[in-house]
Amino acid sequence: MTAEIRLLGEVDALVDGQPVDLGTPMQRCMLAALAVEVDRVVPVDRLVTRVWGAEAPPRARATLHSYISRLRRALSGAAGVSIVRRSGGYALTAGTAQPGIDLHRFRALCARARADDRHAEQSLSEALECWRGDALTGLNGRWAEAEREQLAQERLAAQHDLVDIRLGSGRGEALVAELSARAAAYPSDERVAGQYMLALTQAGRAAEALRHYQQVRTWLVEELGTDPSAELQELHQQVLSAGPPQSTLPVRTPTERAPGRNCLPRDLPDFTGRDGEFARLAASAADRATVYTVDGMAGVGKTAFAVHAGHRLADRFPDGALFVDLQGHSAGKTPLTPDEAVDVLLGQLAITVTGDAKAQWRATSASLRLLVIFDNAVDETQVAPLLPGGPSLVIVTSRSRLPNLAGARPLSLAVLPEAEATTLFARQVGADRAAAEPDAVAHIVRICAGLPLALRLSGARLAHRTAWPIAHLSAQLANTRGRLPQLFADREVALAFRMSHDQLSAGDRQIFYALARHPGADADTAVLAAMTDLSVGQADEALQRLVDVHLAEEPVPGRYRQHDLLRQYARSLSNDPQMTEKMLDHYTTAITDAVASHRASGPDAEAAHNWLVAERSNLLAATRRAAAEGNSSNAWRLAITFWHFLGRNITDDPIELLEHSLTTAQETGEGGEGLLNTLLAMAHWSAGHTSNAFDLLTASANQQSNGESHAHTLALLGLIHLQRGAHTLAERQAQEAADELAGLGTLSPLGVDAKVITSWTRGVVRSLNDDHETALAYLRAACADSESLSQHSPKDHVLTALARSMIALGGYGDALGFLHQARAVRQRIGDHSGEAETLILIATAKRSSGRSHDALVPLHTALAVLDQGHRLQALAHIELGRTLAALGNAAGAIEHYELALTVAAPGEHLHEQAQAHHELARAHAGDNPRKAAEHQHLATGIATLLDLEIPRSLPHLRPAGW
């Protein structure tokens, strides 16, 4: 089935010609936000801003993922169109075929019109037929409004071009009505005015054409204080002279060659992409005077774009196309002074300097319609004196943003989206050769990360080495350490980066290096300040300077990132391990404080929540980095604190988050996969996917050599065996882990945690086997070891296990003390099921000590807390039955034992089933021996299956507690 996504009108989608339900306007806005950048990754933060604006609600990211899931379902039957998760965000992919998105079809047809004179009219007509009304109809918000305005300009430019073609063949009479409405809508647009005058003249209505000229002239003088352009005045004179032949009128078709000197450098024959950016320039080509500043990082193709656009637009500027390299970032060259640049401009116009060159340039350019490219500018002060005085289009390229160039319109170039990058690379190496090795091509394109200069250098290397398979270069670049030497072999990329780097101050360089060493997709100001010992204010000022010179990006306010190759370049210049240490210390403190603030639900809770959500990927990356660099203490503290955060359902799907982080670790080869595997196993375990968790841990244990991490994995496997009821296997696995730990000497927090788990597991198994004295020895050891883990400790599990054994041995007072401590911990961390377990055990201790009446309240409280069908609900009913039996209410006891079975049987909770059957056998022994025997038979069978003489309930086990 084929899909069509339509943005040029009401936002909708068709699958096999039938409309699909895209949901709410905000969900449709999500689709539009992805579709305008088809095949390009749109960061999550950018999506949130586009859909909700700058003041996004706290749950925006979670809602975003819900929207993505619903859109995937809506488009699930369509071939070649899908929404995929990529590093840092999502992308709408449309395969290699003609994209089924009307916006991109419109742009492709406009590009075809510019490239093919013979079929330009047909292409433009088809392009304009893509429109069904105003773009993005039905969507609100700043982004939608800005995008709608931009697309309207592209539509208007196409309409202008089509009118020029039709006027060029003398069909003005048919255009009068259309141009009358357009002239009224755009009173200051002299191109529209000229087209309308020409159409009226061709229709034999010259008097109306002259009247319209006077209206336009009056409007320009009164509103703008200026006369009509020389071109419009010339047209006016020609109409006054009774209308010359149409071919002599000064309105040209888009592809007609204009007179004048073209001093632009050679255009690249394989130039690829940038259709949207070019459309913005083209839409402004008819304006009276326009300046565009084109900025972007080194190697992004600013000069190539400006020259390519200049060649395509040169025919609209009859007096010439000029080009000056201002040498702002040229190795070994001094930037041109304004005087030197003016000499170049006048020389290209073949004008001899006869005095004040600047005054001569201003006077000369005032009467000319020029296209001027100022390439490689240093700053605004270099460019401002050079701007022409007439109705010209000026394109200024610079690595720095030029916000203070009065009246200039900024145009920032990003890296190429994946589809365009692939096309550029294929053109370099040959389409057939690229088609034969698509996987290798895709890998190289990913490594070059859309940077045109890197793509050209990689392609050129293969183009000159025809014996090399593309996979050969792909394999060389796969090695992260070898990637820079391979891509920078001819030093062009390194030189481009170095020219920007060398102009930084010492403090700005430190921030540049810190951002490169930060392992996450982006970073906030606070962590970068911590890494460089700067204040937050100083770090923020430095970051803004880096953004201005394109050595950093600010995708959303306050968060910064670098292009992959720029990051590798920066890392090659600085390898300060102290920066990593400072980062880990910052995150260890910050996440602990944030989790504590969130739990406290005070005035800072919302800010803490927002910080945790924003930083979740970075915290995983920092955890991975700590593990990879052998900093196991920080690694485990970060991991377990972050797990507490994940376990509170603050973030969206933790499994997806962890899988993405694990994929990133594997792709970069930077290490830390073992710890991420453990966290991923815990996430599956918490979600009820015990088999997935077991498989992940088993695979991890088989891949690791002996050590703390391996022992910890074995300890967790023991826990899963215990939860499955395989007590012997659990004890064996725990003992194996304990033996491994015993030979390691001093243990890090990860090793101590493993030791606590092994002691706890062996203690619980001994308790289940009624060996409570041995159990206490193990559990007291676990309690002592857990003290050193402070807030990262699973001590509440240890306390409840101690209480179980103390109850069995008659130590009811000590048991209640342990249970009250455990309940306080579980209340604080929001473990409601765990709190219910402590209430059930408190009731058990009170009943066993002869205080059955006091046991009723905690049991009813536990039942109120637990979800329907929870295993502990069955245990609560069993304990309530025992309590009622002790109070002489036999009928009530039987009712609760039977309720326990209705909960335990569907959930296959064998320990609780055995206990319920055992208690029912005892309850019916006096009045119904046959029924008692049936229940006892079932209880014995389950006990035999569990290899337990007296089945007791398994302890509550919270993976997030470990």
N, C-alpha and C positions, 0 to 999 in steps of 0.2 A: 504494500500500500504506500502511496505517495502522500507527502504532507506539504501544505503551503501555509506559511505564517505571514500574516498581512499586517503591516504597520502603517501603510499610507492611506489612512482612513481610520475607521474603528478597528481597534486591535482585536484580531480574531485568528483562528486557525482552522484549516480544512484538512481532513484526511480522506483521501479518495473523493474529493469534491464535497464531502459532507462536513458541516460545522461540528466542532467538538466543544465541550463545555470547558472553558478556561477559568471558571470560577469568578471570584471577586475582582473589582478593579485593581486592587493592590497585587493580586496574583497575576493578572494580565500585565501589570506594570513590570513584574519580575520577569516575565517572558520577554517583554520588549527590551528590558535592560540587558538581557543576554543576546537577543536577536540582532541588536544594532551592532554588536561586536562578534558576529558569528565566527566560530573557530578560534576565538581569542579568549584567554582566561580572564574572567572578570572577578577581581578579589571580592571576598565576602563583605568586607567593610564597604566597598564601593556599591555593591548591590543593596546593602542596608540603606546607605545614603540615598540612592536613587529611588528606592521604594518608599522609605519613611521620612526622608529629609535629614537635616542635621540633628534634630531632636528626636532620635529614634527611641522607642520605648525599651525598657530593660529586656523584654522577651523577644525583641525583634529578630535576633539571630536564630532562636529556636523556631519562631514562626517562619522565618526564611526557609529553613530546611523542610518544614511542612509544605510550603508552597512548592518547593523543588520536587518533592515526592509526588504531589498531586499533578503537577505539570508533566512529570515523567509518565504517570499513568495515562494522562490525556493523550500523550503523543506516542504511547507504547506500541501502537500498531503500525507506525509509519517507518518506512525503510529509509535509512540514510540520515535521519534526524534524531538526535538524542542529546540529553543533558548529562554531562559527565563531570565527575569531581576531578579536578587537577590541583597541582600544588598551589595553595593559597586561595582557591576559589572554585568557580564553576565555569564551564564553557558549553555553549550550544554548538554542537558539531553538525555539519551538513554534508559530510563526506566529500568526495572529489567531484561529484556531479554538479550540474547547475543548481545552486542553492534555491530552495523553495521559499525564499523570503523576498517579498515584493520590493523592499528597499534596495536589496543588493542586486536584484534584477534591473531596477531603475538605474542604479549607478553603473552597472555593466553596460547597459544599452547606451548611456550617455558617453561612456568611455569609447565604445565602438563608433559612435557618431564622430567623435573627435579624430579617430584614427582612419576613418573610411569616408572620404568625401562623397563618393558615388551613392552610398546608402545612408548618408547622414540624416536626411529627412525621415526616412522610414524608421531608423533607429530611435530618433528623438520622439517621433509620434508614438511608437510602441512604449517608450520609456514613460511618457506622460499618461498613457492609458493605464499604467500601474496605479495611478492615484484615484482614490474613491472619495476624497474629501480631505479635510485637514489631517495631517499626520497625527497618530496617537490619540485619535478622538476617544474620549471617555476616560482618559488618564489625567490626573491632577498632580500637583506638586512642582517644585522648582525644576527638578531634572526634566520632567516631561515637558514643561513649558519651554525650557531652553532648547531641548532637542527638537520640539515642534517648530520653533522659530528657525533653527538651523536648517532643518529639512525644507521649510518653506522657501528659504533662500536658494537651496539647490534646485527646487522645482522652478522657481522664477528664472534662474540662469538657463535651464533647459528650454523654458518657454521663449526666452529672449533669442536663443540660438535658432530655434525652429522658425520664429518669425523672420529672422535675418535671411534664412534660406529661402523662405517663400517670397519675401520682398525682392530678393535677388533675381527671382524669375518673373517679376512683374505681377504677382497675385495680390496686390495690396487691397483691392476693393473688398475681397472676402475677409480681410483682417480688420476692417474699420471698427466693427462692433466690439470685437475682442480687445483691440488696442484702446478704444475709447474708455472702456471700463478700467483697464490697467493704468491708463494715464491718470484717471481720477483717483485711483488707489495709491499711486506712487508719484505725486506731483513734483518731487525733487529729482526723479530719475531721468536724466537727460537722454539716456539710451532709449527709454520708452517714449519720451517726447519725440525724438528723431524718428523712431519707427512709426509713430502715429502720424506725424507730418508726412512722411513718405507714403504711407498707405492712403491718406487723404488725397495726396497729389496724384497717385496712380489711379484713384477712383474719380479723378476729374473734379476734385473739391479743393482746389488750391487756396481759395479764399479762407476756408475753414482751417487749412494748415497754417496760413499766416496768422489767423486769429489765435490759434493755439500757441504759436510761438510767442506772441505778445503776452499771453497769459503766463506762460512758463517764465519769460524774462521778468515780468513784474513780480512773480512769486520769488524768484531767486534774488532779485535786488532788495525787495522788502524784508524777506525772511533771513537771507544769508549775507546780504550786502555784497553780492558778486554778480558779474555778468554771465550769460551762458558761455559754454565752452566754445573754443574756436571751431570745432567740428559742427556744433549745432548752428552757430552763426553762418558758417559756409552753406549749410543746407538751406537756411533761411534765404540767403542771397540767391541760391539756385532756384528756389520756388518763386521768388520775386521776378526772376528773369524768365518767367513763363514756363518753368519746368523743363530742364534739359533731359536728354535720354537717361533712362534709369541707371544705365551702367556707369554714368559719371557721378552719380550721387555718392557722398562719402559714408555710406553704410555698407559694410562688407559682410559676407557670410563668414561663419566661424573658420572655415578652412581656406579662405581667400588670402593670398599673401599680400601683406601691406608693404609699401615702400619704406625705406629707412635702413640704417645700418644695424646689423645683428652682430654684436660683439660678444655673444655668450660662448662659453666653452662648449665643446662637443657634448651632445646629449648621450646618455648611456643607452645603447640599443636594447638592453635587457632590463631596463628599469621596471620595477614591479611594485604594484600596490599604491597606497596613498590616495585612493580615489576620493575619499571623504575630505581629506585635507585640500586636495586640488579643487574640489567643488567649492570650497569656501573662498579660495582665491579667485576662481572663475566668476563666482557670483558678484565679486567686488570689482571686476575688471572694468566695468562701465562707469563706476563711481568717479566723481570729479577728481579726487586725490585720495589715495589710500596707501597706508604704510602697514605692512605685516612684518612682525618680528617672529622668525622661525627659530625656536631654541630646542635643545635636546642634548643628550649626553654624547660624548665623543664616540664616533663610529656609527651613529644612528642614521646617517645619510642626509644631513641638512643641506649640504651643498648640492648633492645629487638631486634632491627634491626640488630645490630652488631653480637649478638649471633646467631640469625636465619641465617644470611648470612654466618657466620663462619661454622655452621653445614652443610650448603649446599655446601660449597666450600672445606671443610676439606679434602675430598678425593683427591684433586689436590695437596696436600702438604704432601708428604710421610714421612716427618720427625716430624710431629706433629702439633697440634693446641693448642696454649697457651692462657691463659687469666689472666690478672692482673687488679684488682680493685685499681686504684691509689688514691681513696678516696678524690678526689678534692672537692666534694660538698656533703660530707656525714655528716649528723648530728652527733655531738658528737665524730667524728673521726678526726685525724690529717692526712693530705695528706702524702702519702708515699714519702720518699726520694728516689732518684735514686738508692742508695745502697740497700735499703730495697726491691725495686722492682726487682733489679737484682737477689737478693737472691731467690725471688719467682720464677723467670724465670728458674734459674738453678735447683731449686728444682723440678719444673714440668718436667724437662728433666732428673731427677734422677742423676744429676751431683753434686758431693761433691765439695764445694768451697775449693781450695787449695792455695789461695794467693789473688791476686788482682781480685776481683769478676768481675769488669767491663771488664778488659782485658780478663778474662777467657770467659765471655759471648760473647765478640766480636770475639774471636778466634773460639769458638764453633759454633756460628751462621753463620760464614762466609762460612762454608761448608754444611750448612743445608738449606733445602727448607721448611720454616715454615709459618704457618698462626698465627699471633700474634694480640690479641686484647688488647689494653690498654684502659680501661674503666674509665670514670669520671676523666679526666685529668684537672689539674689546668691551666697549660699554656705550652708554648713550651719548657721552660727550664726544666720542669719535664720530658718531653718525649724524647727530643733530645738524651740524653746519653743512652737511652734504645733501640734505633733502631738497629735491627740485621744487620749484615754485608753481609749476603748472599742473594740469590734470593727469598726473602720472600714477603708475602703480609701482611702489617700492617694496622690495623684499629684502629684509635684513636677516642674515643668519648669525647665530652666536651660541656658544656653549652656555653663556650666562643669560638669564632672563633680563629683559630691558624694560622694567616697569615704568621708568621715568622718561621714556621717549614719548613726548606729547602726541596724543592722537593715534598712537600705534595700536594695532590689534594683535594680540599674542596668538601664536599657533605653535603649540608644543608637539614635537614628534616623539611618539613612543616607539618601542621596538615593533617589528612586524608580527602580525598574528601568524599562527602556525601554518595556515594554508598558504599565505603569501610568501612566508619564509621558505616553504618547501618548493614553491614555484620558482623563486629566485635561485635557489641552489640547483634545481633541475636545469635551469637555463645555463648555469655555469658549466655543469658537467655533461650536459646532453640529456635530452628527455628520455631516449631509449635506455641509456645507461642507468639513469635514476629509476626508471620503471622496473628494471631488472632486480634492483636491490632496495625495495621500499623500506624495509626495517632498518637498514643501515642509514638510509637517508633520514628517516624519522629521528634516529638517535643523534646524528650530527646536528640536525636542526634544533633538537632539544638542548644540546650542549651549547650551541651558539646563542641560544635563548633569544632568537629573533633579531640579533644585532646585525644589520646589513654588512658592515665591514668584516665581521668575523665570518659571515656566510660567504662573502666574496673571496676572502683569503682561503678558506677551506675548499671552495669550489675551484679556485685557480690552481691550488696544489694538485687536485685530482685531474684537472684539465690538462696539466703538463706532465702527468704521470699516467698515461693511458694503460699501462700494465697493472696498475694498482686496482684491485677491487675496492669499491667504496667501503666495504666492511673492514678493509685494512686500516684506513684512516679512522673509521669509527672505533676500532679496537684501541688505536693509539690514544684517542681522545677520551676513552672510557676511564683511563687512569687519571684521577683528579690531579695528582702531582705532575703528571706529564702534559696536562692539558694546556697550561700556559706556554711552555716552550713550543709545543706543536702549533698552537694558534698564533703565537707571537714570533714565529721563526724569522719572518722578514721584518719584525719589529714595528710594523705599522700600527697595530692595535696598541702595543705597549707604549709607543711614542705618543699616540693620541691621548691615552690615559695620563701619561707622565706630564704632558704639557699642562693639563688641568691640575694635577697633583702638585706640581712644583710652585704654583702660585698661591698655595695655601699657607696660612700662618702655622706656627708650631702647635698651637692649641687646636686649631681646626683639623690638623693632620691626626692628632690623637683621637678625636671623635670619628674621623674617617676610618681609622684602623679599628676602633672599638665596634663600629657598626658592622665592619667586615667580620670581626671575630665573633659577634653575637650569632648564635646558631639558629635563631628562629627566622620565620618569614618576614617579620618586622620587629621593631623595638620601640619602646617609649623613651621619653627623655630621661626619666628617672634612672633606668638601668644603665644608660649610656653615661650619665653623669657619675654614677657609682663606679663604673669601669675606668673612668679617667680622672677621678678625684676632683672633678669640677662641680661647682654648684649647679643646681637644676637650671637656673637662669642663664649661666654661662654656656651650659651645654645646649640649651634651646637656641641661643643666638648663633652658636657655631653651626648647629644643624640647619638653621635657616640660610646661612651662607653657603653650606654645601648644596642645599636644594637649589639655590639661585644659580650655581655653576654646574648643576646636573651631576654632582658626585653623590647625591642621595635623592630619594624620592619621598614625597609625603602623600601617600595615597588617601589617607584621611587625617584630619587635624590631630597632631600630636604623636603620630606613629610614622616611623621611617624605615626605609629599606634601600637596598642597592641591587643593581643589575648583577646577574650571576658572574659574568666575566669581570666586571669592575670589582666585585667582592674578592674574587680570586687574585686579582692584581694587587689589591690592598693587603691581602694576607701574605703575598709574597714579599711585601715591604716590612712587615712587622709580625713578630711572633712572640708577643709578651705574655707568658703564662699567667702573670699576675692579673691581667685583665680578666681572664676566665675565672680565677679565684674570687675576684671582687664581684663578678657577675653572680656566681653561685652563692656567695654570702648574701648579696642583696636579695636574690630570689628566695633563699631559705628563710630569711627574716620576713620578707614581704608576704609570702604566701601563708606563713604561720599567722601573722597579724591579720591578714585578710580573712582567713577561715575563722579565726576567733571572733572578728568583728561581725562576720555574717551570722555566726551561731548566736551571738549576743542579741541580735535583732534590735540594736539600738539605732541612734541617728546615723551612724556610719555604715549601717548594714547594706544599704543600696549601693553606695560607692564601692564597698568591698565586693559586692556581687558583680558589679560592672567590670571591675578590675580583673576578677577571676575569669570572667567570660572572655574578656579581651585578651588575656594572657595565657589561656589554656594551652594553645599550641606551643608558645614559647617556653612554658614551664616543662612541657614534655621534651622539647628540644634541649633545654638546659639539663634536664635529668639525664638524657642520652649522652650529652657532652661530658657530664661528670663521670658517668659510668665508663665511657670510652677512654677517658684520661686517667682512670684509676682512682678517682676521688670517690671511693665507695661510701664514705661517711655522708658527704653532701648528697650523693646520688640517692641513697636510700631515704634520707630524711625528706628530700624533695618528693621522691616517688610516693611515699606513704602519706605525706600531707596532701599531695595532689590527689591521691586516691580517696582520701576523706572528702575532698571537694567533689570528685566525680560521683561518689556514692550518695551524695545528697541531692542528686538530680538537678543540679544547678545548670549544667550544660546539656547540650543536645547529645545525641547518641554517642556514648563514650567508646563503643566498639569501632564505629566509623572513624572517630578521632584517632584512636590508637592504631588502627590499621593503616591510616594515612601516614602517621608518624613513623611506623615501622617500615613502610615502603620507602619513605624519604631516607631513613637510616641505611637501608640496603642499597639504594641508588647512589648515595654519596660515599658509601664505604667508610664512614667516619666512626663506626662502632656504636656500641650501646644497645644492640638489638636484644641481648639477653634480658635486660631489665624491662624493655618494652614488651617482650614476649610474656614476661611474668605479669605485667599489668594487663595485657590483653587477655591472658588466661583468667585473671581475676574478674575482668569485665564480663567475659562469657559466663563465668561461674555465677556472678551476681544476677545475670539475666536469665539464669536457669539452664544455660547451655553447658551442662556439666561435662558431657562427652567432648565438646569442643575444647573446653578448658583442659581436660585430661590429655587430649591429643597434643595440644600446644606444649604443655609442660613435659610430656614424654619426649617429644621431638627436641625440645630445648635441652633436656637432661642428656640425651644421646649425643648432642653436638658439643656439649661443654666438657672441659677437662675438670679434674677435681679442684675444688676450691670453695670459697664461700658461696658464690653464685650457684654452683652445682649442688651444694648441700642444701641451699635454700629451696631450689627447685624440687629436690627429693622430699624435703619436709612438706612442701605444698601438695605433692602427690600423695603423701601420707594422709593429709587432711581430706582429700577427695575420696580416697579409699574408705576412710572413716565415715564420711557422709553417705557413701554407698552401702554401708553396712559390712564392708569387708574388713573386719577388725584385725584379723591376723596379718593381712597384707599391710594395713595401716601401721601396725606396730613394727613390722619388719622394715618398712620404708623409713620410718622415723628413726629406728635404731641405726640403719645404714647411714643416714644423714648425720646422726649424733657421732658416730665413729669417725666420719670424715672431718667433722668440726674439731674433734678432740686432737687431731694431729696438726692443726693449723696455728696454734699459739694464740697471740692476741687477736681478738675479733673486732671487726668494724660493726656498726649498727646493723648492717645486713646479716652478718654472721650471728650476732646476738639474737636478732629476730628469729633466725633459723633455729637457734638453740632453744628459744622459748617454745617454738612450735613443736619441736621434737619431744621436749619434756612434757608439754601439755598433751600431745597425742598419746604418748605412752601412759601418762597418768589416767587419761580418760578410758583407754582400753582396759587398764587394770581395774578401774572402777566398774566398768561394765561387766567384768568377770568376777565381781564381788571381792577383789583383792584390794581393799581400801587402804590398808597400811602402806603397801607399796605405792599405791596411787598418790597418797599424800606426800611421800618423799619426792616423787617426780614433780608434783604440782608446786610444792614449796620451792624447789629449785627454779621452776619456771617463774614463780612470783618474784624471787630475788633477782633473777636476770632481767625481768621486765622493768624493774625500777630504773635501770640505766637508760631505758628508751624514752623516759619521760612521757610527753604527750603523744609520742608516736607508738606507745605501747598497747598491745592487746590485753591489758591487765584485767579488764572486766571478764573476759573469757576464763582467765585463770582463777579469778575470785569465785565465779559461779561453779567451776569444776571443784574447787576446794570445798565449797559449801555442800555439794552433793555428797562427797565422801564424809564430811563431818556429820551430816544428817544420818548417814548409814551407820556411823560409829557412835551416835548418841550425843555428839557435841553441838547441841542445838543453838546455844548462845553464840558460839564462834561462827556457826553457819549463818545466823541472822546478821551478824556483824559484816561478814563477807558480802552477803547479798545486798545489804543497804548500800555498801560502797559501790558494788557493781551497778545497782539501779541508778545511783547518782550519775555515774559515768555515762550510762546509756541514755538517760534523760538529756544530758548535756549534748551528746552527739546526735540525738534524734533517732536512735535505734529503737523503734517502738516494739518490734518483735522481741528484741533482747530484753527490753523492760518487762514485757509480758512474761518472759521466762523467769526473771527474778521474782516476780509476783507469785507465780505458780510454786516456785521453790520456797518462798517465804511461807506460803500456805502449807506446804508439805512439812516444813520445820515446826510450824505451830501445831498442826494436827498430830504430828509424831510426838510432840512434847505434852499432849493432852489438852491443847487449847483449840479444839475443833471449831468452836463458835467464832474465834478470832480469825480462822482461816477463810471464812466465807467471803468477806469483803475483798481481799486481794484476788481471789479467784474470779469473782464477778467483774472486777476491774480489768483483769487480764483478758477475759472474754470480750469485753467492750472494746479493748484496744486492738485485738487481732482481726485480720481480714478473714472473710469467710473462706473455709477450705484450708487454712494454714495448718501445718502439722501440729504446731503448739496448741491450736484450738482443740484438737483431739486430746492432747495431754491435759489441758485444763478441765475438760469434761471428765476425764478419768479421775483426776485428783478431787474434783467436786463430788463425784460419786463416792470416793473413799471417805470424804469428809461427812457426807450425808449418812453413809453407812455407820460411821462412828457416832453420829448423833441419833441413830436409831431409825432413820428414814430409809428403809430398804427399798421401797418403791421408787423413791426419788433417785436413789443411787443407781438402780437398774436403768432408769430412764437416761441418765447421763452417760452410763457405759455404752448404751446403744447409740446415743448421739455421737459418742466418740468414734464408733465404728462407721457411722455414716460419713464422717469426715476422713477417717484414716483409710478406708477401703478404696475410694476413688483415687486418692493420691498415692496409693501403694506405700503407705507409711507402715512398714512391717512391725517396727518396735512398738508402736502404739496399738496396732491391731492385736499383737500378742498379749499386751497388758489388758486391753479391754476384754478379750476373750477369757483371760485368766480371772479377772474380777467378776465377770458374769458367771463363770463356773462356780466361784465361791458363793455368789449371791443366790444361785438356784440350787445349791447343794442340798438344802433342807426340804424344799417344796417340789422340786422338779429334777430328780436325779438324772433322767435321760437328757434333758436339756443341758444340765451341768456337764455331763460327760461329753456332749458334742462340743461345747465351748472349750473344755479342757483339751480335747483332742486337737482342735484347731490351734490353740495356744502352744501346745507341745510341738506341733509340726512346724510352726513358724520359728520357735526357739531353736529347733534342730537346724533349720535352714540358716539361721543367723549364727549358729555355733555358739549360743549363749545358754547357760543353764537357766538364768532368770532374766528375760529381756527387760531392759530399762530403756527409757527414751534417750535418744542421742542428744547431746547438748546443742543449743542454738549455735550456729556457726556463721559468722559474718565475714565474708572474704575481705571486705573493706577494712576489717579490724586487723588484718595481718599485713 
